[in-house]
Amino acid sequence: MPYKKRVWVPERFYHVVCRGNRRDALFRDVDDFLAYHHILDQLYDRYPFEMSAYCLMTNHVHLQIRSQEVPLSKIMSLLNKRYANYFNSKYELTGHVYEKRFYDKLIYDEEDMLEVSRYIHLNPVVANMVKHPLSYPWSSFYLYKYQLAVPPRYINLNCILDYYQGTEEEKRERYCRSVVASQ
C-alpha cells in the first residue's frame, strides 16, 4: 500500500522526528553528531531551509524545520539517506538505519512554535540524560542562551525570539527562562 502523500506548507514550520530502527542508536560517538551537522550544512547549500530548534538524541532526532523552496519530504529524504549511508559505511552495517519514514507535524501558530521548541530543548532533561537543557551539547538551546555562540547557517533564532519583547538579550533570557520553567 503506498504512503499517504505529505502536505507541504512552505511558509510553516514542522516538528519532525526520526527514530533509529528498533530504537537503536543513531549516534554512537561525537563524530556521528558532527557528521549529521555536516550533512545538514551540505544540504543547506543545495536546498535552503530554516531550523529554529533541534535536538539530536542518542536514538532519535527532533527538528523544528521549514523549507520554503522545496518540499520538506525532499530535504528529509536526502538527509536521512545521506546519514544512513554514512552510518552504515562507518559501522560496516547494512539495512535500515531509521525505523520508518519521518514523523512530521505542522506547526500552526505562535503557541505551537514555542511549545514545540521547548519540548525539543527539554527532551534530554525528560529522558534523564541531563538536569538542565544547557548541559546537553547536541541541541540548539545553547544558541539561545549564549549571544556570542555562532549558529549554523540554517538556524534562524529569530523565528522564536521575535515572539518576545525587549532587547535581543532580554528576548533570549525570557525564552530560556520559559524553557526551564516548563520542566
C-alpha positions in Angstrom: 0.0 0.0 0.0 1.5 3.4 -0.9 2.3 6.0 1.7 -0.2 8.9 2.1 1.2 12.0 0.3 2.5 14.5 2.8 1.2 18.0 2.9 3.8 20.7 2.4 3.0 24.3 3.5 6.2 26.3 2.6 5.6 29.2 5.0 5.1 26.9 8.0 7.4 25.1 10.4 7.1 21.4 11.1 8.1 19.3 14.1 10.0 16.4 12.6 11.1 13.3 14.4 13.3 10.5 13.0 14.0 7.4 15.1 16.6 4.7 14.9 15.5 1.3 13.6 14.3 -0.8 16.5 15.1 2.3 18.6 18.8 1.5 18.1 21.4 4.3 18.4 21.7 6.8 15.6 24.7 8.4 17.2 27.4 6.2 18.8 30.1 8.8 19.2 30.9 12.5 18.8 31.9 12.1 15.2 28.4 10.9 14.4 26.8 14.0 15.8 29.3 16.1 13.9 28.6 14.2 10.7 24.9 14.8 11.0 25.6 18.6 11.3 27.9 18.4 8.3 25.2 16.7 6.2 22.7 19.4 7.2 25.2 22.1 6.2 25.8 20.4 2.8 22.1 20.1 2.2 21.6 23.8 3.0 23.9 24.7 0.2 21.7 23.0 -2.3 18.2 23.2 -0.8 18.0 26.1 1.7 15.8 25.5 4.8 15.5 27.0 8.2 15.5 25.5 11.7 14.5 27.2 14.8 15.3 24.3 17.2 16.9 20.8 17.1 17.9 18.1 19.5 20.0 15.1 18.4 19.2 12.4 21.0 21.1 9.1 21.0 18.4 7.1 19.1 16.2 9.9 17.6 16.3 13.4 16.2 13.9 16.3 16.8 13.9 19.2 14.2 11.8 22.3 14.1 12.2 23.0 10.4 10.8 24.9 7.5 11.6 24.6 3.8 10.2 27.3 1.6 11.7 26.3 -1.8 11.4 22.5 -2.0 9.1 20.1 -0.2 10.2 19.1 3.3 10.0 15.5 2.2 12.9 16.0 -0.3 15.0 17.6 2.4 14.3 14.8 4.9 14.7 12.1 2.3 18.2 13.4 1.4 19.2 14.0 5.0 18.1 10.5 6.1 19.6 8.8 3.1 23.0 10.5 3.4 23.2 10.0 7.2 22.2 6.3 6.8 24.9 5.8 4.1 27.5 7.4 6.4 26.3 5.3 9.4 26.2 2.0 7.6 29.6 2.6 6.0 31.3 3.7 9.2 29.9 0.8 11.2 30.0 -1.8 8.4 26.3 -2.4 8.6 23.6 -3.0 6.0 19.9 -2.4 6.1 17.7 0.2 7.6 19.1 2.8 9.9 15.7 4.6 10.5 12.7 2.9 12.0 10.3 4.2 9.3 9.8 7.4 7.3 10.0 10.5 9.4 7.1 11.8 11.6 6.0 15.4 10.9 3.5 17.7 12.4 2.6 21.0 11.0 3.0 23.9 13.4 0.1 26.3 13.1 0.7 29.3 15.3 2.9 31.2 17.9 1.8 29.0 20.7 2.7 25.8 18.8 6.1 27.3 17.8 7.0 28.0 21.4 5.6 24.7 22.7 7.5 22.6 20.2 10.8 24.4 20.7 10.5 24.0 24.5 9.6 20.3 24.1 12.6 19.8 21.8 15.0 21.6 24.2 13.7 19.7 27.2 13.9 16.3 25.6 17.3 15.3 27.2 16.1 16.5 30.6 12.9 14.5 30.3 15.0 11.5 29.3 17.1 11.9 32.5 20.2 12.4 30.5 20.9 15.8 32.0 19.4 18.0 34.7 19.4 21.3 32.6 18.9 21.7 28.9 22.2 23.8 28.7 24.1 20.7 29.8 23.2 18.8 26.7 25.7 19.5 23.9 23.6 18.3 20.9 20.7 20.7 21.0 20.2 24.3 19.9 19.4 25.5 23.4 22.9 26.9 23.9 22.5 29.1 20.8 19.6 30.9 22.6 21.4 31.1 25.9 24.8 32.5 24.6 24.6 35.5 22.4 28.2 35.1 21.2 27.5 31.5 20.1 27.6 31.3 16.3 24.7 29.4 14.9 24.9 27.2 11.8 23.7 28.9 8.7 20.4 27.0 8.7 19.4 28.1 12.2 17.1 31.1 12.5 16.8 32.1 16.2 14.5 35.0 15.4 11.7 32.7 14.4 11.4 32.1 18.2 12.9 35.2 19.7 10.6 37.5 17.8 7.7 36.3 19.9 9.3 38.1 22.9 9.6 41.8 23.7 12.7 43.7 24.6 16.3 43.8 23.5 17.9 40.7 22.0 19.5 39.9 25.3 16.1 40.2 27.1 14.4 38.1 24.5 17.0 35.3 24.9 16.7 35.5 28.7 12.9 35.3 28.5 12.9 32.4 26.1 15.5 30.4 28.1 13.6 31.1 31.3 10.4 29.8 29.7 12.1 26.6 28.7 13.4 25.9 32.1 10.1 26.9 33.8 8.2 24.4 31.7 10.2 21.4 33.1 
